[in-house]
Amino acid sequence: MRGLGYAVGILCLLISGIAYWEGMGFGVSVVNVSPPTGFCELNKTNLADVEYFDGISNFAKVGGFSVVAAYADCLELAESRKSGTFIATKFAFLRWDKTADRPPSQFITEACDQVRQSGASDEQKALTSRYVTEFSKGLSSLKDVLPLGVLDEVRGTVCYSAKLIKAQVVNTGDVTLVYVSAMTTIGNQPILMAQWTNYVDATSVATALASLKTTYSDFAAANGKTN
């Protein structure tokens, strides 16, 4: 399968059959999603795309999530269709397969606190710039995944976290990606927004976070959420 010879943490969220606002019911909630600016759907009649979707679905299931919609960067997608190159920039909406068992604001707050506790240490947080630089040069002791912990949050509404990931990609070689995610809820349905972008330098994390915040803002507006 094209481009799937890399770590499972990179394997997901490359395609979608939804290229417009579409209501999807999950229990008591309806979630409206749309591709972020610059992202496009893949062709569901294309065998490679179908294989990607199967891989995405299988990966999401491992974490107890299901794919709502996933997209690839339009320019990278066009190039990949011509030459089979790896798509580094992708985005997906996932839903947790359970509903929140407590008030949604409490659920998000506790989830964010859990990420904070299990994410980057206080030392890592204080030295993030140095760690990011070392990671990009392959000098970090965490050569595959560097958790950056919670980057920002609107308490009880949305929690942003990040990791840096190194992987070996078939026909591409080593890649370093920034993974940022935003956890929120629509009604009592937990939703995860996940974004992968290429790591270029120490500004890449801040750039990725800013992009995800824009997407979250559009998502929140479409779903009647206010911060």
LINWO-V60781 format. One record per residue. RES is the residue in one small letter. SS is DSSP state (a for helix, b for strand, c for the rest). Layout:
res=(RES;RES)
ss=(SS;SS)
//
This chain:
res=(m;r;g;l;g;y;a;v;g;i;l;c;l;l;i;s;g;i;a;y;w;e;g;m;g;f;g;v;s;v;v;n;v;s;p;p;t;g;f;c;e;l;n;k;t;n;l;a;d;v;e;y;f;d;g;i;s;n;f;a;k;v;g;g;f;s;v;v;a;a;y;a;d;c;l;e;l;a;e;s;r;k;s;g;t;f;i;a;t;k;f;a;f;l;r;w;d;k;t;a;d;r;p;p;s;q;f;i;t;e;a;c;d;q;v;r;q;s;g;a;s;d;e;q;k;a;l;t;s;r;y;v;t;e;f;s;k;g;l;s;s;l;k;d;v;l;p;l;g;v;l;d;e;v;r;g;t;v;c;y;s;a;k;l;i;k;a;q;v;v;n;t;g;d;v;t;l;v;y;v;s;a;m;t;t;i;g;n;q;p;i;l;m;a;q;w;t;n;y;v;d;a;t;s;v;a;t;a;l;a;s;l;k;t;t;y;s;d;f;a;a;a;n;g;k;t;n)
ss=(c;c;c;c;c;c;c;a;a;a;c;c;c;c;c;c;c;c;c;c;c;b;b;b;b;b;c;c;b;b;b;b;b;c;c;c;c;c;b;b;c;c;c;c;c;c;a;a;a;a;a;a;a;a;a;a;a;a;a;a;a;a;c;c;b;b;b;b;b;b;b;b;b;a;a;a;a;a;a;a;a;a;a;c;c;c;c;c;c;b;b;b;b;b;b;b;b;b;b;c;c;c;c;a;a;a;a;a;a;a;a;a;a;a;a;a;a;a;c;c;c;a;a;a;a;a;c;a;a;a;a;a;a;a;a;a;c;c;c;c;c;c;c;c;b;b;b;b;b;b;b;b;b;b;c;c;c;b;b;b;b;b;b;b;b;b;b;b;b;c;c;c;b;b;b;b;b;b;b;b;b;b;b;b;b;b;c;c;b;b;b;b;b;b;b;b;b;b;c;c;c;c;c;a;a;a;a;a;a;a;a;a;a;a;a;a;a;a;a;a;a;a;c;c;c;c;c)
//
